[in-house]
Amino acid sequence: MNGLRTRRLGRGPVTVGELSLGGAGLGNLYAPVGDETAARALEAAWDAGLRSFDTAPHYGLGLSERRLGAALRGRPRDAYTLSTKVGRILEPVTGPVHGDDLADGGFAVPAAHRRRWDFSADGVRRSLESSLARLGLDRVDVVYLHDPDDHGEQAFREGYPALERLRAEGVVGAIGAGMNQAAMLTRFVCDTDVDAVLCAGRYTLLDHTALPALLPAAHERGVSVVIGGVFNSGLLADPRDGARFDYAQAPPALLHRARRLREVAGRHGVGLRAAALAFPFGHPAVTSVLVGVHGPDQVRDAVAQFAVDVPAAFWAQARAEGLLPPHVPVPGEELP
C-alpha cells in the first residue's frame, strides 16, 4: 500500500490519504512534546507524502490545532485535507492556572482551559470558528461530532443538522462523527447523511467490534470509515510490559495475544505495526487509517510500515492459530 494514494470520503468531493496523521500525540497525549519536535514531525510527514491530517480542540486543549495550523499555513491549501471536531467548547480558566490536564484529559499541557460539552447548533458553529482561529486557516475540509456518547439526543437533534447546514453552505466539504464505540456510529450511518465516521480502536487486529454492524452498514450506504487507534493506544505498536490498550494498562490476556501476533508476523518477515496498519483495509468500507505520532522518527516508521506488503501467509497463520477469527476479512480477500 502507498500512503500517497487517496480515496473519496463518502460520495462528496473530499478525498483523504489511505494513511492519515492523527494529531492527538502532537497535543502532548500522555507526555510533553516540544514545539520543535512537533514541527519536525509535521515536516517529516509532509516530506513523506502524507497529505491528510486530523485534529480536535480536545487534543492538548487546542495545542494540536495550533501546531498543525503553524505547519500547514505555508502549504498550498488545496494540497492537503484537514479534519477537526466539534462538541467540546474550550473555556479559559479565570485566575491562576494550577496543574496540568493529564488527570482530566490525558494531555501534558497546563490546565488553562476547561472543556464544556456542547452539541447545540450554536455550539457547533462556535467550536468550528474557534478551531479556525487556532489553526489560522480559513477552512477545514471535514468536521466530525466528537464523542457524543452521553449527548446523543442533542447531537442528533441539533449538532448533526448544524453540520449538514455547514456542508450545504459549502463551509465544509464533508461531515461525520468520531467515537470510540461502534453502536452509535452505526446509528449515524443508518439515520443520517454523514459522509464518513471515524471509528477509534474498534476495528483492529485485537478488536473487531465494528465488524458485525457498522462496517456492513457503511459499505451498503456508501459511507466511508476512517479507522483511528489502529494500535489500540500502543499495544499493537509495541507489546511491552505496561503497554496501554484503550488508554489504560493492557490486560494480560490481550498483551499475550499481541505478542503472539508479533511472533507470527516475525515468522513472515513483517513487523506487528505493519500488520496492524494493513488489517483494516480487509474491509471495503475502510477508507483511511489514522496514526498518531510524537516525533519525526515515528512518522517515518509509520510510513515505512504502511508500505510493507503483508503476505497472505501471515493472515492464514494468524487464523490457523486462533489469533484472527475465520470470518474476519483480511487484505487481499473479497467479502463473501
DABEL-V776652 format. One record per backbone hydrogen bond with DSSP energy under -0.5 kcal/mol. CO is the residue of the C=O (numbers start at 1). NH is the residue of the N-H. E is the energy in kcal/mol with one decimal. If there is no record, write none. Layout:
# DABEL-V776652
CO;NH;E / CO;NH;E
This chain:
# DABEL-V776652
2;5;-1.8 / 3;19;-0.6 / 5;18;-2.4 / 7;16;-2.8 / 8;10;-0.8 / 9;12;-1.4 / 14;9;-3.1 / 16;7;-2.8 / 18;20;-0.5 / 18;289;-2.5 / 20;22;-0.6 / 20;291;-2.3 / 21;54;-2.6 / 22;293;-0.7 / 24;27;-1.6 / 24;29;-0.9 / 25;28;-1.5 / 28;108;-3.1 / 29;31;-1.3 / 34;38;-2.6 / 35;39;-2.5 / 36;40;-2.4 / 37;41;-2.3 / 38;42;-2.2 / 39;43;-2.2 / 40;44;-2.5 / 41;45;-2.1 / 42;46;-2.1 / 43;47;-2.7 / 44;48;-1.8 / 45;50;-2.4 / 46;49;-1.5 / 51;81;-3.0 / 52;21;-2.8 / 53;83;-2.5 / 54;23;-1.6 / 56;59;-0.9 / 57;62;-1.4 / 58;60;-1.1 / 58;61;-1.2 / 59;64;-2.0 / 60;63;-1.5 / 62;66;-2.2 / 63;67;-2.6 / 64;68;-2.6 / 65;69;-2.7 / 66;70;-2.2 / 67;71;-1.8 / 68;72;-2.1 / 69;73;-2.2 / 72;75;-2.3 / 76;79;-2.0 / 77;80;-0.9 / 81;53;-2.6 / 82;141;-2.3 / 82;142;-1.7 / 83;55;-2.1 / 84;144;-2.0 / 86;146;-3.2 / 87;118;-2.7 / 89;91;-0.6 / 89;116;-2.4 / 91;114;-2.7 / 96;98;-0.5 / 99;111;-1.9 / 101;105;-3.1 / 101;106;-1.7 / 101;107;-0.7 / 106;30;-3.2 / 107;101;-0.7 / 107;109;-2.0 / 109;101;-2.0 / 110;112;-2.4 / 112;93;-2.9 / 114;91;-2.9 / 116;89;-3.2 / 120;124;-2.4 / 121;125;-2.0 / 122;126;-2.6 / 123;127;-2.7 / 124;128;-2.3 / 125;129;-2.4 / 126;130;-2.2 / 127;131;-2.3 / 128;132;-2.5 / 129;133;-1.8 / 130;134;-2.3 / 131;135;-2.8 / 132;136;-2.0 / 132;137;-1.3 / 141;173;-1.2 / 141;174;-1.7 / 142;84;-2.0 / 143;176;-1.8 / 144;86;-2.5 / 145;147;-0.7 / 145;178;-3.1 / 148;151;-2.1 / 149;152;-0.5 / 151;155;-2.5 / 152;156;-2.6 / 153;157;-2.3 / 154;158;-2.9 / 154;159;-2.0 / 155;160;-3.5 / 158;162;-1.7 / 159;163;-2.0 / 160;164;-2.5 / 161;165;-2.1 / 162;166;-2.1 / 163;167;-2.3 / 164;168;-2.3 / 165;169;-2.3 / 166;171;-2.1 / 166;172;-1.0 / 167;170;-1.1 / 174;143;-1.7 / 175;195;-2.3 / 175;196;-1.5 / 176;145;-2.2 / 177;198;-2.8 / 178;147;-2.8 / 179;200;-2.9 / 182;186;-2.2 / 183;187;-1.5 / 184;188;-2.2 / 185;189;-2.4 / 186;190;-2.4 / 187;191;-2.9 / 188;192;-1.4 / 188;194;-0.5 / 195;224;-2.3 / 196;177;-0.8 / 197;199;-0.7 / 197;226;-2.9 / 198;179;-2.4 / 198;200;-0.7 / 199;201;-0.6 / 199;228;-1.8 / 202;210;-2.6 / 207;204;-3.0 / 208;211;-1.8 / 210;215;-2.4 / 211;216;-0.6 / 213;217;-2.1 / 214;218;-2.6 / 215;219;-2.6 / 216;220;-2.4 / 217;221;-1.8 / 218;222;-0.9 / 218;223;-2.3 / 219;222;-0.6 / 224;197;-2.2 / 224;226;-0.5 / 225;287;-2.6 / 225;288;-1.0 / 226;199;-2.7 / 226;228;-0.7 / 227;290;-2.9 / 228;201;-2.8 / 229;232;-2.4 / 231;234;-1.1 / 231;236;-2.3 / 232;235;-1.0 / 234;237;-1.0 / 234;238;-2.3 / 238;240;-2.7 / 240;243;-2.1 / 243;250;-3.2 / 244;235;-1.3 / 245;248;-1.3 / 248;245;-3.6 / 251;255;-2.3 / 252;256;-2.5 / 253;257;-2.0 / 254;258;-2.6 / 255;259;-2.0 / 256;260;-2.0 / 257;261;-2.3 / 258;262;-2.2 / 259;263;-2.1 / 260;264;-2.5 / 261;265;-2.7 / 262;266;-2.4 / 263;267;-1.6 / 264;268;-0.8 / 265;268;-1.1 / 265;270;-2.2 / 266;269;-1.6 / 271;275;-1.8 / 272;276;-2.5 / 273;277;-2.3 / 274;278;-1.9 / 275;279;-2.3 / 276;280;-0.6 / 278;281;-1.4 / 279;282;-2.2 / 280;283;-1.8 / 283;286;-1.6 / 285;225;-2.1 / 288;227;-2.7 / 289;20;-2.9 / 290;230;-0.7 / 291;22;-2.3 / 295;299;-1.5 / 296;300;-2.4 / 297;301;-2.3 / 298;302;-2.5 / 299;303;-2.3 / 300;304;-2.2 / 301;305;-3.0 / 302;306;-2.3 / 303;307;-1.3 / 305;308;-1.1 / 308;310;-1.0 / 311;314;-1.2 / 311;315;-1.0 / 312;316;-2.3 / 313;317;-2.3 / 314;318;-2.7 / 315;319;-2.1 / 316;320;-2.4 / 317;321;-2.1 / 318;323;-2.6 / 318;324;-1.2 / 319;322;-1.9 / 325;328;-1.4 / 330;333;-1.7
